[in-house]
Amino acid sequence: MKINRRHFLALGMGATAGTMLSPLPWKLTDDASIWTQNWAWTPVPEIGESYYAGGACTLCPGGCSLSVRKVGTRVVKIEGNEESPINTGDLCGVGISATQLLYGPSRIEGPMIRAGKRGEGKWRRLSWEGAEAQLAEKLSALSGSKKSVVALSASKQGSVALLIQRLLAAVGSDRFLTLPSVHDTLEAAMALTMGREPGEGVGFDTENTDLILSLGSSVAEGWGSPVRMVKTAAAKTMIQVEPRLSTTASMADIWVPAKPGTEGVFALSVAAAMIQEKLYDHLFVATATEGFDAFSAWLLENYTPKKAEAVTGVSPALVKKVAVAFAGARRPVAICGRGKGDTPISLAEALSVFALNALKGSVQRDGGLVKVGAIPYTLAMAETDDLGAKLAAVTEKGRTELLMDWGTNPFYTLATSQEAADALAAIPTIISFSPYMDETAAMADLILPDHTHLEKIQDVPVRAGLERPLVTLAQPAVDPVMTTKHTGEMLISVGKELDADAFPWDDYESYLEESCGEMWEALSEGGLWQGDIAWKRGLERMLGTSDRFTFVIPEGPVFLSANGDASRYPLTLVPRSSLRISSGAVADAPFTMKTIEDTVLLKGVSLVEMNPVTAKEAGLHEGDTATLTTSFGMVPVKVTLFDGVMPGVVALSKGLGHTAFDEYIGGKGSSYTALSGAMVDSATGFNCTWGARASLKRG
Amino acid sequence: MNTEPKETRAKKFGMVIDLDKCTGCGSCMVACSSENNVPVRKDESDKLLSATWIRVYRITNGKEFPDTEICYFPRPCMHCGGKNDDGHSPCVSVCPATATDYDHSTGIVSQIYTRCFGCRYCMAACPYHARYFNWWDPIWPAKIEESLSPDVSPRMRGVVEKCSFCFHRYQKAKDKAYIEERDVEEMEYQTACTQACPSGAITFGDLDNPDHAVYTLKQDKRAFRLLERLHTNPKVYYLSARSWVKRAGDNYVSSEEPTKGPGAYKLEGHGGH
């Protein structure tokens, strides 16, 4: 028999069919996975008892309560606490990802002293006794100018804040500082219009409001208490004023694209329109306010919708539409503080917003702008006078001899220009209490690392524009992962060395209980204390209140203009906020980095958003590499085109560009803050920067 | 009408996502990653390699300033049932190793890592880019390994992974219900993303059970699914009152565009999964 090509083919096909009918292919695929997937190094997480521990998040001012899921002794997941009136079982990505901060490579192992050059990353480990002795020694060694000691605190009130203030007092300094926010201006405005006792705050009863007029606030992207505000954004009628189509603007019923920084002027034009059209609450204005006549005359002279248009670029017709909507709502409220509210606004702008609310009677009532009672700590703290000026002094050369940082990371948050960064770096002694190797810890001379919020017990006073005072309790869900020590404990121990009378407590826990006083029962049982609302409801309110609202004519400018030469810097840079990026002291954990869109950060480079029209004029295209320059600094970026950003405006995400931490979260993109510079409000001394003049050049 | 008693009747778990409520906060993505031990990389901004079982996309209506609108699109695995829910999902049909399979009792498309040998046919077949491949062994830096959950197997290099509708949560709830001799309650089995969503945009439950919220929501006139014309029969429904968003649920190349106009929407980003 002759074997031809056909036989070969038939044999081949027969073999294939035969093999396919046998179990061989299935055995082979199975074996392939056995031989290629089963590695000894693939982790097998240990099993154990599964249960939940309580806690409080401190990664932003929002005041969310946590349910920390544990397996055995390990923390495996963070969820929102269902009992919390703030976050009712939900939580933002930054809060959830804190498991990776807890166990991550950015943690500082224990107390350390600098061994190499500053910022070089060479350290020598110390014992806690040794580290505390070093701190006490550095503080007592300060000669002469005691006022040259600065302490920055993550919280304005609370048990640890008081200890920091007492430690400063022990060395004769009154420079107890906190990062400024819109609340600092709001409180100053409240003092002028409604009166204010120490400790009182400003809140917005957004739960009971039916319309929110947001003057640049990122309601859906992190303003106030983020989780609660996201719910609000999804549920309420909203009018959003800002130059870029943010998520909040997109969800709003009316978007008012006012020119950057002019939100306050827009608020005044709405107020003027309400007076012109007689849309304001006559009864409230007549019975419960003072100074209306002078204020309205001033307003109609300077801020009619027509006059304001020259500044804001918003047509009088749109102003009137907003005025009608605001006046027509039952319980509207105007809120302010651009972005997440983590930058102050000018006092004049805050007064404008107060006046707008008062014209509608939305002051001290359900759904309005309200006074928030002081938190009843038993041990009183003094409020820092001239906070604005004192903060500015931190970034001026030669004004500070020793800086202590508890959770504010000034080398990132206050370094708004190269000059400011240089001034910080020139401070002779820097001491960090951060649990993470943040920018400030990296530049420190001595680190006494605190526990993270998952490892310690501590009161967390919430300052996020809620309608009532509220304190949550951080609780140790897990034993300290590193050789860290509670900053409260450490301060008591060091304080005793300097002034034993000011630190009479044996340990932090007994001090905490004493300090919380009447709140302790609720805090220790439910992890949360909330006070009463400080306004009257319904008929009671109508029947007379002795508290009157005073219309105050602002003295300083409502609109702070951006510095810089328009021909050299033809564009205006504004920040972009996102709940996916923690723009505070601590960087995003790896899980949160994962969520950042590729129109924000791509292969480690920040993208700057610009309108296609602006891009065309500048000869730039999607994906181009460019350099973004302001008079305060320059950074490499890529260009992304977005129709929703106002022509002439470019937007850069805030919160990226950390230089310290670890390879997973540091060195990603560029910091908006470092380019934003200063716009000082003469009335308060705060840096109210909302943006900067900028140029964008290819290459 | 299915007359089988509730306890033994096959479930069809699904999700309804209200796009008019979604603020794109990304909480779902983080909750999912933490719940399911999703690997992290040093550079998560390289989207070709970054794994996110649920990914939130942003689309715009493509109109000029100031008429622009945006919408966020969370995309988990669609758990396609195939035509008539016969289990012929695009990925299941092509998997040579039976590593991914359609569970007729829950409607969930499984992924068994130790059975997968990394051919990635399923990734090519999936029209939703819901699947991710581990090119390298996941590295858990410092002590992050401590935070891994024992409920979900950590992956190894060479395997594909994807959203499981938090199936381990169903297993736990089912075990508990079995001991107590009852059926799993609606709120007992919820995915991690649903639980974390601050705006309440995500609803999860049994699409066939009239007592579950998703049953009513999927019949809403605002409801649509992604790429319905492919007949993949996804179990994730979206809600939007905006016509351009609904329109974006099916994408067309420009020559096939039924309106013959320019694209009604624009997907942002630079590709990847």
Interface residues (C-beta under 8 A of the other chain):
Chain A: T29 D30 A32 S33 I34 T36 Q37 N38 W39 W41 T42 P43 V44 P45 E46 I47 G48 V71 R74 V75 V76 K77 I78 E79 G80 N87 G89 D90 L91 C92 G93 V94 I96 S97 T99 Q100 L102 Y103 G104 P105 R107 A220 E221 P226 V227 V230 K231 A233 A234 L245 T247 S250 M251 W255 P257 V481 S578 L579 R580 P590 F591 T592 M593 K594 T595 I596 E597 D598 T599 L601 L602 K603 G604 V605 N611 P612 V613 G623 T640 F642 D643 G644 V645 M646 P647 D662 E663 Y664 K668 G669
Chain B: K21 T23 G24 C25 G26 S27 M29 V30 A31 S33 S34 E35 N37 V38 V40 R41 K42 D43 E44 S45 D46 K47 S50 A51 T52 V56 R58 T60 G62 K63 E64 F65 P66 T68 E69 I70 C71 Y72 P96 A97 A99 Y113 T114 R115 C116 F117 G118 D137 W140 P141 A142 K143 I144 E145 E146 S147 L148 S149 P150 P154 R155 M156 R157 G158 V159 A192 Q195 A196 C197 P198 S199 G200 A201 E268 G269 H270 G272
